[in-house]
Amino acid sequence: MLKVSSKEFQRKVGEFLERALKETITITHYGRDRLVLIDAAEYTELRKCSRFALNATELYETDIRQVENSEMSHEHNHLNSELKTD
């Protein structure tokens, strides 16, 4: 991964735009990582893989009921012992 300062990026923006198609570029500002420049296709793939989480208070009652009524596959029964607190 290439790191460049924001000033250097501004001076050579065209060069770095081309390089970002082949490698990730981190743009720093006052020595701290500030932005990351990546190829748009790679970004799209990363977004597809991203997950989001909800706080339990944000769940609908129907979601809560589904979780309460769900059952684990029998092939994972051996993991039940992990839940026991002796």
Helices and strands as residue ranges (DSSP letters): E 2-5, H 6-11, H 13-19, E 25-29, E 32-37, H 40-49, G 56-58, H 61-69, G 74-83
